[in-house]
Amino acid sequence: MIPVHLSPAGVSFAVKVHPRAKKNAITSELGDALKLALTAPPVEGRANQACIEFFANLLDVPRSSVTIASGETNRRKIVRVAGLSVDEVRRRLIGS
């Protein structure tokens, strides 16, 4: 399981994004990050928005609770989720 960190702003974890994929899905773990396939292209922030929407749906939280803490212009991103515990995030990620 990938490392999931707790901070005052929420729970965070690393993601490696593969844009322009056939479907939105977590495809594997890549080192200390989840490999996330997204159908959105990496232009005008569309892949970032798709990433936020994907994790909001997967973790069953409002979109406003999910942010990209770092890596907005990079394929490797740190996703932050507010309102959930580390254990709850792990449970929901494993269930995907």
Secondary structure, DSSP 4 states (H G I P E B T S, - for coil): ----EEETTEEEEEEEEE-S-SS-EEEEEETTEEEEE-SS-SSTTHHHHHHHHHHHHHHT--GGGEEEEE-TTSSEEEEEESS--HHHHHHHHHT-
